Amino acid sequence: MNNYFDITRFGRLCLAQWAENWREYAWFAAVGAMINLIFILIIFSSEAPNSFHSFNFEGQIAWYLTGLFASGLIFAGRHFRHLTQPGAALITLMRPASHLEKWLLAFLAMGVLFPLVYTLVIALMNFPMVTMAKHWSTPRVDCVGCTSAVADFRVFIPFLSQSSESTRANPDHFIRSQVFTLLILWSGQGLIASATLYFRRSPILRTTLALFVLFVLILWSGISPHRGVFWSSGSMEVLALRPLESLLSLALWTGLPVLIWLTAFFHLKEREVA
Amino acid sequence: MTRNIAKAGPWLFALTLLWFLGGNYLIDLLEKNHLAQAHRLHPALQKWDATAHIVLQSDDPSRQLPNLKLRFMAGTTQVVVHNTNLHVNVASTMHNGIRQIKFSHVKRKPGLELAPREGLHDIGIDLPLSVQTLDFLTANPVTLSADSLNPLPELNLTLQDCQTSLELIHLQVHQLTLSSNCTQDKTSREQFAEFNLGAELKIDELIANLPTGKLSYGNSETPATIRLNLSDRVVLQANSQFLRSAHFGKPPANSLQP
């Protein structure tokens, strides 16, 4: 038995988390699915009977990402909600598990299980609508530069789907974009979780305020984000990235979620100590 | 010890912020240096001796070039090319008294393409008044003008492909001859050979020999002599005075037969 990590103890922690929160998760999924269904019906009826461009491959990607970030960040904020109430906070913090195990559970729930369940729900809901859109859409007769007259109505599944028509020339970029999106999602969720742990009173309000201040600070600095190896556009496209630039951008964007989640770990420790 | 380690949280957050801002700043600096070096090595200004006949050609008509802005300049004897686009190289050769100016796309990583017109700067070409014939095989929009209203005695413009559109503005020519070697019909929304005669033009004699394409005359002043040798497939746009003054002749020999 290890003080820092014990697989049996971790398993019991996961089961306890599931037992206490499965209703919350089910409600969250149901509300998300309901909102998705309403939007699908509105968009479907407004785009019928012609293009259904919101249901083509690229339209699905845009909708998928919007929902993933919106719901993913809300889910992250809800994970440590018990810490806002003194009684529930004590129970949560006194659970027989190490800081590392509680932290790992948070990351697995937010960063791994949530995106998987979200993808499954979205794919299941999209499949019938995309099939109908494909059946009813009219071929594109006046699309300049299109390589085919029929729009791409495959169901989008991240990391499994082949790149779209417009990015087929650079499939490597398609994968890198998805990896980058995942890193940003993890960073965002880590930031929310970290702020929720740090602020003891009114965490939602203070987290929102802190994020706003952070946003203003970054804008004021005048420093714009550079995706480096995770992007291929703009003037740098004519020049291949040098090894140092590639390494720096890789370190920056992979190090960001690592540091943020490390911060969350220490904030969790601080709450327990306090 | 435990309290000290626990208080590492806020410091780690500060480090994260520094990591994000510092990392982006460093990458920005490196990229700017890299780009500046590339610009230093790229010849933005090139000059060649002019000839009466100049051919402008793209190495790959399927890929878009930046817009070409040609300008007749009094007092110059050379062809001067202004090109700040890193991904376009301009070279010139002379053959049989004809100067060929070739635009070639810099080879990049496979599959890495710029979106059309993204980050493109116009390529400016200054021409002396001695240039009389210009052939275009560039497959993109070209604008031709003059910096002053010194009249050119003669100007022959020929479109060698079906994708170049040529606009003439602010120009004075005694005899202007427009020709096209495009014999394809326009289909759906593909471009085709197009002459657009715009504002501030003073032409004494206009001759057009077009098997297909489009000729558009938007100037208020009508040439004294207009000879149009157009096939039935040419789209002609002009005001009524221009059309009344025009003499329509036999279509060129390379016109499509129905």
Interface residues (C-beta under 8 A of the other chain):
Chain A: V141 D142 V144 A169 N170 P171 D172 H173 S194 Y198 L214 L217 I218 S221 I223 S224 P225 H226 G228 S232 S233 G234 S235 M236 E237 V238 L239 A240 R242 L244 E245 L248 S249 A251 L252 G255 L256 L259 I260 L262 T263 F266 H267 K269 E270 V273 A274
Chain B: T2 R3 I5 A6 K7 A8 G9 P10 L12 F13 L15 T16 L17 W19 F20 L21 G23 N24 Y25 L26 I27 D28 L30 E31 H34 L35 A38 L86 H87 V106 R108 K109 G111 L112 E113 L114 A115 E118 G119 S188 R189
